[in-house]
Amino acid sequence: MAEKLAPEKRHNFVHNGQKVFEWDQTLEEVNIYISLPPNVHCKQFYCKIQSKHVEVGIKGNPPYLNHDLTCPVKTDKGQT
């Protein structure tokens, strides 16, 4: 396993006092953990990662994460 850059715990991203997601990272990867609201089925969720942009949301609604990345990332084009 790659050497950790951060403590071996998840970090919270909080907006307006509400946790939006958790994340952790190693030298090789970043993991984002998102808990869907109880009334949202997993098939309604979408995540689009491009080399310099990430978009996450619930289908039929505006994305709640829609950000340009500061550095390009490697994407796996075989997954959606």
C-alpha angles and dihedrals in degrees: 000000000000121000112268119245093194135033114290093263137089120261121221125231105206126188123183089351094304126109108241098179145333126235144184134178147198129194089274107036148020121218122202120196118200125184112207120220112261093252094053118090116217091242089064091059122091135185123188117188119185128174093269105013140057127196126182130174153112116288113258093025134083111272115263092208115042109151141148113233121233093224131027118260131205111252128201103228091193092071132064 
